[in-house]
Amino acid sequence: MVCLPIFWHDQYILHLLIIVFIYSIVALGVRLIMLTGQWTFGQAAFLAIGSYSSVLLVRKMGLSFWAAMPLAGLVAAALAILLGYPILRLKGIYFSMLTLCLGEVARATALELKSVTGGASGIIDIAPPPTISFGPWALVQFGPAAKLPFYYLALILLCFAIVVMERLNKSKIGRAFKAVKQSDSLAESLGINIARHKVIAFSIGSFFAGISGAFLPTYLGTLYPDHFNVWQSIYPVVHVIVGGMDYLLGPPVGTLFVVSLFELTRAKPEFQQLTYAFVLIFVILLLPAGIMSLSRLGSSWWSRIAPIESKEGER
């Protein structure tokens, strides 16, 4: 992916990959929350919080984008902690319905706070990130027509998210997440604080949604409440299911597949949602572990033929 822009200069492809990278980060956060057994449909709320926090920190407080982006993620994580303790007591469909409402509440709030968010008119002419320079030399210069710097910035953010998730998977906290998902009562009997671990997963997932939200307006140059409709909460869950929740790279693979499918059907918008539904049903029925489970099928096929080849070699 680092070398791809060197050989492929198509701006349209770079734009699609930037979108894939950013929404892969959101999907990775959703996967982390789902590892605790909670299905969240409220990431649009934290995308909105990250977007508006970043833009307002830059415009109202004069902060640099490089400081505003992590702060926007922290704002989203802090709000997730405040909301997490009361709402994470709910389970199953009740938690999912409540998180879905969070996204709509965030969008409605952005529409009503016209003095802050601009309401339905939104915020336009959002400046790109400042130039990265070394002394008198400008090393990386962002701009509306320059997609290459945004491509590498999105790729760096995705790599950072993957590294964090990978370390969490192998940590004691990650094992506790999986224990909570398997059985709340059994995990509690082992001394695991269920509420605390669910809040940790919820806040980390929201932090990465906030980071992604901070990136989007500076890349698109505009910010509207309609950017955070209910589909922005549903798509990340679809990406996780299609790619495979049991695999760390499942969310990025699912995002790439679904976004590519969305673009292929762009000429027929009336079939886009139908295509989503068909793909989701197909994956659930035939690939319940996601697209990444095909790698397991390949390894099992190899394990069946490898002993045969070794025996023939011995003969």
Backbone bond lengths (Angstrom), bond angles and torsions (degrees), N, CA, C in turn:
res aa  C-N    CA-C-N  psi(-1)  N-CA   C-N-CA  omega(-1)  CA-C   N-CA-C  phi
1 M - - - 1.463 - - 1.532 111.08 -
2 V 1.331 116.79 -29.45 1.468 119.97 177.43 1.524 110.24 -67.20
3 C 1.328 116.58 -39.26 1.466 121.15 -176.25 1.522 113.27 -85.97
4 L 1.333 118.20 -13.59 1.458 120.55 -173.88 1.527 113.75 -55.71
5 P 1.354 120.15 -46.65 1.470 119.18 -178.28 1.527 113.31 -64.48
6 I 1.325 117.39 -20.08 1.468 119.79 179.53 1.520 110.26 -67.50
7 F 1.330 115.50 -36.60 1.460 120.13 -176.68 1.526 113.03 -100.97
8 W 1.324 117.47 -17.16 1.461 121.21 -176.04 1.523 108.41 -128.84
9 H 1.323 116.95 106.93 1.465 122.02 -172.96 1.523 112.93 -99.79
10 D 1.307 117.98 10.50 1.458 121.44 -178.51 1.531 109.81 -67.50
11 Q 1.341 116.97 117.13 1.461 121.82 -177.84 1.524 112.15 -66.10
12 Y 1.324 115.98 -31.93 1.458 119.94 178.83 1.528 110.88 -65.35
13 I 1.335 116.88 -42.75 1.460 121.01 178.28 1.531 110.28 -65.22
14 L 1.323 116.75 -40.46 1.472 119.64 178.09 1.526 110.51 -62.24
15 H 1.332 116.64 -40.88 1.465 119.97 178.67 1.529 110.80 -62.03
16 L 1.317 117.03 -45.10 1.458 120.05 179.43 1.523 111.30 -61.65
17 L 1.319 117.01 -41.52 1.468 120.24 -179.30 1.524 111.14 -67.83
18 I 1.326 117.58 -35.05 1.469 120.23 176.10 1.525 109.80 -61.62
19 I 1.322 116.22 -45.63 1.468 120.58 178.03 1.524 110.14 -62.20
20 V 1.340 117.00 -42.26 1.468 120.84 179.00 1.520 110.25 -61.33
21 F 1.326 117.81 -45.02 1.468 121.07 -178.88 1.524 110.98 -60.66
22 I 1.334 116.51 -46.59 1.466 120.42 -175.41 1.527 111.58 -67.37
23 Y 1.330 116.85 -44.25 1.459 118.82 -179.50 1.529 111.80 -76.29
24 S 1.328 117.20 -18.42 1.469 119.79 171.12 1.524 110.39 -66.98
25 I 1.326 116.45 -36.71 1.468 120.25 177.48 1.527 110.14 -63.52
26 V 1.335 116.07 -43.22 1.466 119.99 177.32 1.526 110.32 -61.55
27 A 1.338 116.10 -43.44 1.464 120.63 -179.06 1.526 111.20 -65.51
28 L 1.324 117.76 -35.49 1.464 120.25 176.90 1.528 110.67 -63.41
29 G 1.323 116.78 -38.88 1.465 120.13 176.09 1.515 111.98 -65.55
30 V 1.336 116.53 -39.15 1.468 120.66 177.27 1.520 110.12 -64.01
31 R 1.329 116.34 -42.16 1.473 120.15 178.46 1.528 111.07 -59.24
32 L 1.321 116.67 -40.65 1.465 119.91 179.63 1.524 110.73 -61.99
33 I 1.329 116.56 -43.20 1.464 120.07 178.70 1.527 110.46 -65.18
34 M 1.336 116.65 -39.48 1.459 121.15 -179.58 1.524 111.63 -67.89
35 L 1.337 117.73 -22.39 1.463 120.41 177.59 1.523 111.80 -65.31
36 T 1.331 117.17 -19.69 1.461 120.56 177.45 1.532 111.59 -92.51
37 G 1.335 115.61 5.37 1.464 119.58 178.14 1.507 114.92 90.13
38 Q 1.349 117.86 6.90 1.459 121.58 -179.25 1.526 109.59 -107.78
39 W 1.325 116.30 128.13 1.462 121.93 177.67 1.526 108.45 -96.18
40 T 1.323 116.17 110.24 1.460 120.75 -176.17 1.518 111.38 -100.18
41 F 1.324 115.61 135.97 1.460 122.50 175.58 1.528 110.02 -124.84
42 G 1.325 116.12 33.96 1.456 119.20 -175.96 1.507 115.07 -123.50
43 Q 1.342 118.24 19.84 1.461 119.09 -176.26 1.520 112.10 -70.22
44 A 1.325 118.53 -19.47 1.465 119.77 175.52 1.526 110.54 -60.09
45 A 1.335 117.43 -33.61 1.460 120.95 178.46 1.514 111.11 -62.46
46 F 1.325 117.55 -43.47 1.461 120.43 -176.98 1.525 111.66 -80.00
47 L 1.329 116.76 -25.76 1.467 119.56 168.97 1.526 109.59 -62.40
48 A 1.325 116.94 -45.01 1.458 121.49 -180.00 1.529 110.86 -64.53
49 I 1.323 116.45 -43.28 1.463 120.24 179.67 1.527 110.41 -61.48
50 G 1.331 116.98 -44.13 1.458 120.42 178.52 1.514 112.11 -63.87
51 S 1.331 117.06 -41.16 1.468 121.10 -178.55 1.524 111.27 -65.04
52 Y 1.319 116.26 -53.30 1.460 119.41 -176.65 1.528 111.65 -69.02
53 S 1.314 117.53 -35.83 1.470 119.78 178.12 1.518 110.76 -62.51
54 S 1.330 116.41 -45.40 1.457 119.97 -178.98 1.519 111.81 -63.56
55 V 1.335 116.18 -47.35 1.469 119.84 -177.99 1.523 110.88 -63.99
56 L 1.329 117.19 -43.00 1.470 120.38 -178.10 1.528 111.70 -70.69
57 L 1.330 116.97 -35.00 1.465 119.20 176.53 1.526 111.67 -64.08
58 V 1.324 115.99 -35.35 1.467 119.89 178.69 1.523 110.82 -75.59
59 R 1.342 117.25 -45.28 1.468 120.46 -173.85 1.516 113.20 -79.84
60 K 1.328 117.22 -42.24 1.460 120.24 -174.09 1.531 112.97 -88.57
61 M 1.345 116.09 -35.33 1.464 119.15 -175.13 1.520 112.66 -106.85
62 G 1.315 117.31 -5.30 1.459 119.91 175.45 1.514 115.37 74.23
63 L 1.325 117.61 18.09 1.456 119.84 178.99 1.518 110.54 -75.83
64 S 1.314 115.65 155.66 1.452 120.36 173.16 1.528 109.62 -74.03
65 F 1.317 115.98 152.23 1.461 119.85 177.99 1.516 110.91 -57.97
66 W 1.323 117.59 -35.07 1.477 121.34 -176.80 1.519 111.46 -67.46
67 A 1.332 117.58 -24.70 1.467 121.01 173.66 1.518 111.07 -89.83
68 A 1.332 116.50 -33.60 1.468 120.61 -176.36 1.528 111.53 -71.21
69 M 1.341 118.03 -33.65 1.466 119.69 -176.60 1.531 111.98 -63.54
70 P 1.350 120.28 -52.49 1.475 117.43 177.55 1.519 112.92 -65.35
71 L 1.345 117.21 -32.69 1.461 119.44 177.68 1.525 111.21 -65.34
72 A 1.324 116.79 -36.50 1.464 120.26 176.98 1.524 110.46 -63.28
73 G 1.334 116.50 -39.95 1.462 120.18 176.12 1.517 111.45 -63.10
74 L 1.324 116.56 -39.26 1.470 120.50 179.85 1.529 111.14 -69.27
75 V 1.326 117.14 -36.15 1.471 120.41 176.34 1.524 110.09 -62.30
76 A 1.334 116.01 -44.27 1.465 119.91 178.66 1.530 110.70 -63.86
77 A 1.333 116.84 -40.99 1.469 120.60 179.04 1.530 111.23 -65.76
78 A 1.342 116.81 -40.32 1.470 120.30 179.77 1.525 111.00 -63.50
79 L 1.342 116.20 -42.10 1.460 119.06 178.39 1.526 110.41 -66.54
80 A 1.343 116.69 -35.70 1.466 120.09 177.92 1.525 110.90 -63.72
81 I 1.329 117.02 -36.30 1.468 120.26 178.23 1.532 110.32 -66.83
82 L 1.352 116.12 -43.14 1.457 119.90 179.93 1.524 111.79 -63.68
83 L 1.321 115.99 -40.76 1.457 120.01 -179.91 1.519 112.20 -81.16
84 G 1.329 115.81 -25.91 1.454 120.39 -171.44 1.516 114.24 -63.36
85 Y 1.335 116.81 -45.54 1.462 119.10 -175.03 1.531 113.20 -61.30
86 P 1.336 119.44 -41.36 1.482 116.84 177.05 1.527 113.64 -77.36
87 I 1.350 118.67 -41.78 1.469 118.72 -171.79 1.524 112.70 -82.55
88 L 1.336 117.65 -23.70 1.467 119.30 -178.81 1.522 112.61 -75.95
89 R 1.320 116.16 -3.87 1.467 118.97 172.80 1.536 110.64 -73.12
90 L 1.313 115.07 -21.14 1.463 119.90 176.66 1.527 109.68 -78.55
91 K 1.312 116.17 155.09 1.455 120.91 -179.42 1.522 110.17 -132.21
92 G 1.320 113.73 160.68 1.463 120.26 172.23 1.510 113.09 61.74
93 I 1.323 115.46 -136.99 1.451 122.27 -173.87 1.517 112.08 -64.72
94 Y 1.340 117.71 -27.76 1.462 120.82 -178.65 1.529 110.52 -67.76
95 F 1.331 116.92 -42.55 1.463 120.46 176.82 1.525 110.19 -65.52
96 S 1.326 117.45 -42.65 1.465 121.38 -179.13 1.528 111.13 -61.82
97 M 1.335 116.74 -42.81 1.461 120.59 179.59 1.519 111.29 -65.33
98 L 1.324 116.80 -39.64 1.460 119.59 -179.04 1.528 111.22 -67.81
99 T 1.338 117.40 -41.14 1.464 119.52 178.53 1.528 111.13 -67.02
100 L 1.323 117.00 -33.72 1.462 119.91 175.67 1.526 110.49 -62.26
101 C 1.322 115.90 -37.72 1.469 120.26 177.16 1.527 111.41 -66.39
102 L 1.336 117.79 -32.92 1.464 120.89 179.71 1.522 111.36 -58.53
103 G 1.335 116.07 -42.73 1.455 119.54 179.17 1.516 111.99 -61.54
104 E 1.332 116.84 -42.36 1.456 120.46 179.94 1.523 111.07 -69.52
105 V 1.339 117.11 -35.01 1.464 120.52 177.27 1.531 110.09 -64.40
106 A 1.336 116.73 -42.38 1.463 120.84 179.20 1.525 110.61 -62.87
107 R 1.326 117.75 -42.87 1.472 121.29 179.89 1.527 110.67 -66.30
108 A 1.333 116.65 -43.00 1.465 120.18 179.44 1.533 111.15 -64.62
109 T 1.331 116.51 -38.32 1.463 120.73 178.20 1.522 110.67 -63.90
110 A 1.338 116.71 -42.57 1.464 120.41 178.11 1.531 111.22 -63.41
111 L 1.322 117.35 -33.29 1.463 120.76 178.07 1.526 111.89 -70.43
112 E 1.339 116.84 -35.25 1.457 120.69 -174.75 1.528 112.81 -83.96
113 L 1.317 118.51 -32.96 1.469 121.24 -178.19 1.530 109.96 -82.75
114 K 1.318 115.60 69.11 1.460 120.61 -174.30 1.522 112.28 -65.53
115 S 1.314 117.45 -32.33 1.465 120.12 -178.49 1.523 112.09 -69.29
116 V 1.316 116.56 -22.19 1.470 120.77 -177.92 1.522 111.42 -104.16
117 T 1.320 115.85 -47.96 1.462 120.83 -172.92 1.530 113.64 -100.58
118 G 1.322 116.98 -9.14 1.458 119.60 -177.00 1.506 113.75 84.39
119 G 1.333 117.85 -0.99 1.451 121.70 179.33 1.512 112.38 61.45
120 A 1.324 116.05 -142.16 1.463 120.58 -179.31 1.522 112.13 -66.94
121 S 1.337 116.91 -23.74 1.474 120.62 178.60 1.520 112.01 -71.62
122 G 1.325 116.77 -21.16 1.454 121.29 175.40 1.513 113.36 70.96
123 I 1.306 114.68 -166.92 1.461 123.42 177.73 1.516 107.47 -119.36
124 I 1.322 116.17 126.17 1.459 120.04 -177.43 1.531 109.96 -117.50
125 D 1.315 115.06 173.04 1.471 122.56 178.64 1.523 111.51 54.72
126 I 1.313 115.78 44.54 1.467 120.09 176.66 1.528 108.58 -74.98
127 A 1.298 116.16 127.56 1.459 121.09 -174.98 1.525 111.03 -71.34
128 P 1.319 118.04 145.37 1.466 120.73 175.09 1.518 110.11 -71.13
129 P 1.311 118.80 168.56 1.462 120.91 178.04 1.529 111.08 -58.45
130 P 1.325 117.30 149.83 1.468 119.31 179.35 1.530 111.88 -65.24
131 T 1.295 115.25 155.68 1.457 122.01 -178.91 1.523 110.48 -64.75
132 I 1.316 115.51 137.05 1.470 121.03 174.17 1.519 107.60 -89.19
133 S 1.304 115.98 118.45 1.459 120.17 -175.02 1.514 110.86 -128.59
134 F 1.312 113.95 159.49 1.466 121.61 175.46 1.520 106.70 -128.09
135 G 1.348 114.26 99.99 1.455 118.46 -175.27 1.526 109.65 65.49
136 P 1.324 119.01 -129.64 1.467 121.31 179.49 1.517 114.05 -81.81
137 W 1.337 117.25 -4.38 1.461 120.48 -175.34 1.537 110.60 -98.31
138 A 1.307 115.80 128.78 1.469 121.66 175.64 1.523 108.40 -86.47
139 L 1.331 117.02 112.59 1.461 121.38 -176.33 1.523 111.78 -83.78
140 V 1.330 116.43 -49.33 1.467 121.35 -179.22 1.515 108.02 -131.38
141 Q 1.318 116.30 123.36 1.460 121.43 -178.63 1.525 109.80 -119.45
142 F 1.323 115.90 117.65 1.458 121.96 -179.98 1.529 109.50 -88.00
143 G 1.316 114.82 150.52 1.455 119.80 178.38 1.513 110.86 -168.30
144 P 1.338 117.54 164.51 1.469 120.23 -178.42 1.525 113.53 -58.30
145 A 1.331 117.31 -33.37 1.466 120.05 -177.13 1.521 112.65 -96.65
146 A 1.316 116.87 -4.41 1.470 120.53 -177.12 1.519 109.25 -100.11
147 K 1.324 116.51 98.43 1.461 120.93 -178.29 1.522 112.21 -86.27
148 L 1.318 117.03 -23.37 1.461 119.55 -175.65 1.532 113.00 -60.72
149 P 1.348 119.95 -46.24 1.474 118.56 176.58 1.521 113.33 -60.82
150 F 1.348 116.85 -39.36 1.464 120.14 177.44 1.523 110.95 -65.11
151 Y 1.325 116.32 -36.06 1.469 120.96 178.81 1.529 109.89 -59.80
152 Y 1.321 116.60 -49.39 1.463 119.33 -177.32 1.526 111.81 -71.36
153 L 1.331 117.20 -33.42 1.465 119.28 176.25 1.523 110.36 -64.42
154 A 1.338 117.17 -44.84 1.465 120.68 178.20 1.523 110.93 -63.76
155 L 1.327 117.36 -38.34 1.463 120.88 179.13 1.525 111.04 -65.85
156 I 1.336 116.99 -39.92 1.472 120.82 177.94 1.526 110.20 -63.82
157 L 1.332 116.88 -43.31 1.464 120.42 178.90 1.524 111.00 -62.72
158 L 1.332 116.93 -40.40 1.466 120.50 178.42 1.522 110.86 -64.98
159 C 1.322 117.16 -43.68 1.468 120.35 178.49 1.531 110.82 -61.94
160 F 1.325 115.92 -39.81 1.472 120.01 177.46 1.524 110.42 -61.76
161 A 1.338 116.86 -43.86 1.469 120.71 179.46 1.528 110.76 -63.85
162 I 1.334 117.59 -41.65 1.466 120.91 -179.56 1.527 110.61 -64.52
163 V 1.330 116.89 -42.13 1.467 120.59 179.42 1.527 110.56 -62.71
164 V 1.334 116.56 -44.52 1.473 120.14 179.49 1.527 110.53 -62.36
165 M 1.321 116.58 -44.92 1.468 119.90 -179.58 1.528 111.05 -65.94
166 E 1.323 116.36 -37.21 1.470 119.54 179.36 1.526 110.83 -65.39
167 R 1.328 116.78 -41.85 1.463 120.32 178.40 1.526 110.52 -67.00
168 L 1.331 116.86 -37.60 1.466 120.03 177.45 1.522 111.01 -64.29
169 N 1.333 116.48 -39.96 1.468 120.27 179.98 1.517 111.81 -58.31
170 K 1.326 116.19 -37.41 1.465 120.67 -175.87 1.523 112.98 -91.70
171 S 1.311 117.21 -1.36 1.463 120.67 -177.03 1.521 111.04 -90.77
172 K 1.317 114.77 172.05 1.459 121.26 177.02 1.527 110.53 -64.05
173 I 1.338 116.31 -36.59 1.462 120.30 179.21 1.527 110.53 -64.93
174 G 1.340 116.53 -41.98 1.458 120.04 179.03 1.514 112.69 -62.23
175 R 1.331 116.09 -39.48 1.471 119.13 177.20 1.525 110.97 -67.27
176 A 1.328 115.90 -33.89 1.468 119.61 176.92 1.531 110.79 -66.66
177 F 1.354 116.89 -38.33 1.462 120.11 176.85 1.526 110.64 -56.74
178 K 1.325 116.55 -46.86 1.456 120.92 -177.71 1.531 110.98 -67.07
179 A 1.338 116.20 -34.24 1.464 119.34 178.17 1.527 110.58 -66.97
180 V 1.334 116.41 -40.39 1.462 120.50 178.65 1.528 110.56 -63.32
181 K 1.337 116.49 -39.02 1.454 120.23 179.11 1.526 111.62 -64.04
182 Q 1.338 117.14 -40.55 1.460 120.74 -177.55 1.523 112.11 -68.64
183 S 1.335 115.91 -43.71 1.469 118.96 -179.51 1.519 109.96 -164.44
184 D 1.326 115.66 115.42 1.467 120.26 178.38 1.527 111.15 -60.15
185 S 1.319 116.03 -48.89 1.463 120.12 -174.48 1.526 111.42 -66.16
186 L 1.350 116.63 -39.99 1.459 119.37 179.38 1.525 110.64 -67.31
187 A 1.339 117.23 -41.42 1.460 120.61 178.36 1.523 110.85 -62.81
188 E 1.329 116.47 -40.12 1.461 120.35 179.49 1.522 111.02 -66.31
189 S 1.331 116.74 -35.07 1.467 119.81 178.42 1.519 111.98 -67.69
190 L 1.343 116.50 -21.90 1.467 121.22 177.89 1.528 112.33 -88.65
191 G 1.334 116.15 3.34 1.463 119.92 177.13 1.512 114.49 92.36
192 I 1.330 118.29 12.74 1.462 122.00 179.40 1.518 109.11 -85.91
193 N 1.332 115.98 127.46 1.459 121.21 176.93 1.534 108.16 -78.51
194 I 1.317 116.59 102.31 1.460 121.36 -172.09 1.524 111.14 -63.74
195 A 1.332 116.97 -48.38 1.466 120.70 -176.82 1.526 110.87 -60.85
196 R 1.322 116.71 -43.91 1.463 119.80 -177.78 1.522 111.38 -64.47
197 H 1.323 118.06 -42.77 1.458 120.21 -178.41 1.529 111.73 -69.53
198 K 1.318 117.81 -35.15 1.465 119.67 176.10 1.527 110.89 -65.92
199 V 1.333 116.39 -38.76 1.466 120.11 178.67 1.529 110.26 -67.73
200 I 1.331 117.10 -38.86 1.470 120.44 178.33 1.527 110.06 -60.48
201 A 1.330 116.54 -47.76 1.468 120.03 179.58 1.529 110.52 -63.58
202 F 1.317 117.31 -41.77 1.461 121.69 -178.71 1.527 110.90 -64.45
203 S 1.326 117.17 -40.99 1.468 120.42 -178.06 1.526 111.58 -72.29
204 I 1.334 117.91 -39.08 1.471 120.27 178.31 1.529 110.18 -66.28
205 G 1.331 116.85 -44.41 1.461 119.75 176.85 1.519 111.74 -60.67
206 S 1.329 117.06 -38.45 1.463 121.02 178.77 1.521 111.47 -71.26
207 F 1.326 117.57 -33.35 1.463 121.08 176.69 1.534 110.43 -59.15
208 F 1.319 116.54 -45.91 1.461 119.25 -179.18 1.527 111.27 -70.64
209 A 1.327 117.74 -31.04 1.461 119.44 172.82 1.524 110.62 -65.29
210 G 1.340 116.90 -38.61 1.460 120.81 177.24 1.510 112.36 -65.10
211 I 1.346 117.17 -39.73 1.461 121.36 176.55 1.529 110.18 -62.08
212 S 1.333 116.11 -45.04 1.462 120.30 178.58 1.527 110.71 -63.00
213 G 1.338 115.69 -40.96 1.458 119.47 178.24 1.512 112.54 -63.44
214 A 1.331 117.81 -34.29 1.464 121.01 178.11 1.527 111.41 -68.51
215 F 1.319 116.49 -31.60 1.466 120.58 -179.00 1.525 111.54 -72.31
216 L 1.329 117.87 -41.76 1.461 121.87 -169.85 1.528 114.47 -58.69
217 P 1.350 120.69 -49.77 1.474 118.17 -177.60 1.519 113.83 -65.86
218 T 1.324 117.54 -34.90 1.463 118.37 179.16 1.519 111.54 -72.29
219 Y 1.331 116.55 -23.14 1.459 120.03 175.65 1.534 111.06 -82.69
220 L 1.326 116.82 -45.31 1.467 120.79 -177.79 1.522 112.49 -78.55
221 G 1.342 116.75 -26.38 1.460 120.41 -179.80 1.508 114.14 85.14
222 T 1.336 117.49 -3.96 1.464 122.19 179.29 1.524 109.33 -139.51
223 L 1.329 114.54 162.68 1.465 119.96 179.03 1.521 108.62 -148.09
224 Y 1.328 116.36 117.23 1.459 122.76 -179.91 1.525 109.44 -128.32
225 P 1.332 117.62 149.33 1.473 120.13 177.12 1.522 113.08 -59.08
226 D 1.342 116.60 -30.67 1.465 119.49 -178.75 1.523 112.86 -68.79
227 H 1.329 117.02 -11.75 1.472 120.04 174.34 1.524 110.87 -64.87
228 F 1.327 117.26 -16.54 1.467 120.92 -172.62 1.527 110.51 -121.29
229 N 1.301 115.38 49.24 1.462 119.94 178.17 1.526 110.52 -77.33
230 V 1.310 115.82 -178.45 1.458 120.96 -173.33 1.528 112.21 -63.18
231 W 1.334 116.81 -28.11 1.473 119.05 -179.51 1.521 111.90 -66.77
232 Q 1.339 117.22 -27.99 1.461 119.73 178.68 1.529 111.59 -69.79
233 S 1.320 117.39 -13.77 1.466 121.63 173.25 1.526 111.58 -93.18
234 I 1.337 115.95 -29.23 1.466 120.25 -177.30 1.524 111.49 -82.48
235 Y 1.335 116.83 -39.88 1.466 120.17 -176.20 1.528 113.41 -56.19
236 P 1.354 120.19 -46.32 1.471 118.57 -179.09 1.522 113.51 -59.07
237 V 1.335 117.00 -36.06 1.466 120.01 177.35 1.529 110.16 -66.18
238 V 1.342 116.03 -40.90 1.469 120.33 177.06 1.524 109.93 -61.71
239 H 1.332 117.25 -42.11 1.466 121.25 179.54 1.527 111.36 -60.41
240 V 1.329 116.21 -41.00 1.475 120.10 179.97 1.522 110.34 -66.68
241 I 1.325 117.54 -44.61 1.465 121.28 -178.20 1.523 110.45 -65.18
242 V 1.331 117.10 -45.57 1.460 120.96 -177.82 1.521 110.73 -65.80
243 G 1.321 117.41 -43.17 1.468 119.81 -179.49 1.512 113.15 -73.82
244 G 1.331 117.68 -40.40 1.460 121.57 -178.76 1.510 111.30 122.68
245 M 1.322 117.21 111.50 1.461 121.16 -176.88 1.515 112.39 -69.35
246 D 1.327 118.56 -25.83 1.457 121.39 -177.09 1.522 113.04 -79.00
247 Y 1.315 117.33 -2.65 1.463 121.73 -176.53 1.527 109.60 -119.00
248 L 1.328 115.72 137.20 1.457 119.93 -179.47 1.526 111.50 -62.56
249 L 1.325 117.17 -38.45 1.460 121.01 179.76 1.527 112.26 -88.52
250 G 1.316 116.83 5.15 1.458 120.03 178.09 1.523 113.04 -59.64
251 P 1.349 119.69 -49.52 1.466 120.03 179.17 1.528 114.33 -59.00
252 P 1.361 120.04 -46.69 1.469 118.01 176.67 1.522 113.30 -61.79
253 V 1.337 117.37 -40.11 1.465 120.05 179.31 1.525 110.09 -65.54
254 G 1.328 116.99 -43.27 1.459 120.72 178.07 1.519 112.03 -63.32
255 T 1.331 116.73 -40.16 1.469 120.71 178.48 1.519 110.66 -64.01
256 L 1.334 116.83 -44.86 1.463 120.71 179.01 1.526 110.81 -60.65
257 F 1.317 116.32 -43.73 1.463 120.33 -178.32 1.523 111.20 -65.61
258 V 1.319 117.07 -47.50 1.466 120.93 -174.99 1.535 110.82 -70.08
259 V 1.336 117.70 -43.06 1.465 120.44 179.06 1.527 110.56 -63.45
260 S 1.324 117.28 -40.58 1.464 120.74 177.72 1.524 110.37 -63.03
261 L 1.320 116.32 -41.68 1.461 120.57 178.02 1.525 110.96 -64.40
262 F 1.319 116.08 -38.95 1.465 121.40 178.25 1.524 110.61 -61.55
263 E 1.329 116.65 -42.45 1.461 120.53 -179.63 1.524 111.71 -69.29
264 L 1.328 116.81 -36.33 1.462 120.08 179.67 1.528 111.93 -65.57
265 T 1.327 116.42 -27.63 1.474 120.68 -178.89 1.530 112.16 -102.56
266 R 1.338 117.01 11.75 1.467 120.04 -177.72 1.529 112.05 -61.30
267 A 1.327 117.09 -32.18 1.463 120.25 -179.95 1.532 111.93 -67.51
268 K 1.331 116.35 -20.86 1.464 121.84 178.93 1.531 109.49 -122.85
269 P 1.340 117.48 74.03 1.475 119.67 -175.12 1.521 113.81 -59.47
270 E 1.340 116.66 -26.06 1.467 118.59 -179.70 1.521 112.46 -68.70
271 F 1.355 116.76 -16.06 1.462 120.20 -179.60 1.537 112.80 -101.90
272 Q 1.346 116.96 -2.97 1.465 118.91 -174.15 1.524 112.10 -65.17
273 Q 1.319 117.55 -50.62 1.462 119.86 -178.66 1.524 110.72 -66.88
274 L 1.335 116.21 -35.12 1.461 119.82 176.94 1.528 110.84 -63.45
275 T 1.338 115.88 -38.75 1.472 120.72 178.18 1.515 110.34 -65.13
276 Y 1.334 116.61 -42.14 1.467 120.60 176.37 1.526 110.76 -56.82
277 A 1.320 115.56 -47.97 1.465 120.14 -178.26 1.526 110.83 -62.39
278 F 1.327 116.42 -42.67 1.462 120.25 -179.69 1.527 110.96 -62.89
279 V 1.331 117.15 -45.46 1.471 120.93 -179.70 1.519 110.39 -63.14
280 L 1.341 116.70 -43.43 1.464 120.39 -178.68 1.526 111.00 -63.02
281 I 1.329 117.52 -44.67 1.472 120.88 178.65 1.521 110.71 -64.54
282 F 1.332 116.37 -41.53 1.461 121.32 179.61 1.534 110.92 -60.33
283 V 1.331 116.01 -45.48 1.470 120.06 -178.70 1.520 110.82 -66.70
284 I 1.342 116.66 -43.59 1.466 119.77 -178.44 1.523 111.22 -62.86
285 L 1.327 117.29 -38.83 1.465 120.91 -176.82 1.527 112.58 -79.08
286 L 1.326 117.23 -44.31 1.465 120.44 -172.60 1.519 113.98 -103.84
287 L 1.332 117.45 -26.76 1.468 120.79 178.61 1.524 108.49 -131.52
288 P 1.326 118.16 68.91 1.463 119.80 -175.35 1.525 113.63 -61.86
289 A 1.338 117.44 -21.77 1.464 120.46 177.26 1.523 112.00 -93.61
290 G 1.333 118.11 6.25 1.453 121.88 176.01 1.519 113.73 91.87
291 I 1.334 114.13 175.25 1.462 120.38 -178.69 1.524 111.37 -60.93
292 M 1.315 117.07 -35.38 1.462 120.33 -178.06 1.520 112.41 -64.13
293 S 1.323 117.41 -18.76 1.470 119.86 178.66 1.524 111.26 -68.23
294 L 1.344 117.88 -15.83 1.460 120.43 175.61 1.518 111.23 -61.97
295 S 1.334 117.00 -29.22 1.467 119.88 176.83 1.523 110.81 -66.53
296 R 1.341 116.50 -32.97 1.465 120.33 177.03 1.524 110.71 -68.96
297 L 1.347 115.88 -37.12 1.464 119.25 177.25 1.524 110.78 -64.34
298 G 1.333 115.68 -38.86 1.454 119.49 178.38 1.514 112.03 -65.35
299 S 1.324 117.23 -40.03 1.464 120.22 -179.68 1.530 110.95 -69.52
300 S 1.354 116.49 -36.49 1.471 118.42 178.61 1.526 110.64 -68.74
301 W 1.338 116.61 -35.54 1.468 120.31 176.26 1.518 110.07 -64.27
302 W 1.339 116.16 -41.37 1.467 119.78 -180.00 1.527 110.91 -67.11
303 S 1.341 116.05 -37.62 1.470 118.94 -179.76 1.525 111.78 -66.32
304 R 1.339 116.60 -25.36 1.458 119.11 178.70 1.526 112.02 -78.13
305 I 1.332 116.43 -35.13 1.466 118.06 -177.50 1.518 112.34 -90.66
306 A 1.328 117.95 -21.65 1.464 120.17 -177.43 1.520 112.39 -63.10
307 P 1.353 120.52 -45.73 1.468 119.46 178.74 1.523 112.45 -61.15
308 I 1.343 117.04 -34.69 1.449 120.55 178.73 1.510 109.70 -63.14
309 E 1.354 115.95 -44.52 1.448 119.19 -178.86 1.524 110.89 -66.53
310 S 1.339 117.27 -37.67 1.465 119.55 -179.55 1.522 110.60 -67.68
311 K 1.356 117.15 -37.85 1.448 119.02 178.72 1.518 111.37 -66.74
312 E 1.368 116.02 -38.73 1.436 118.16 178.23 1.527 111.01 -65.68
313 G 1.345 115.63 -34.89 1.456 118.90 177.14 1.514 112.05 -65.38
314 E 1.349 116.02 -38.80 1.466 119.29 178.95 1.523 111.04 -65.30
315 R 1.354 114.55 -37.96 1.459 117.63 178.81 1.540 111.38 -65.27
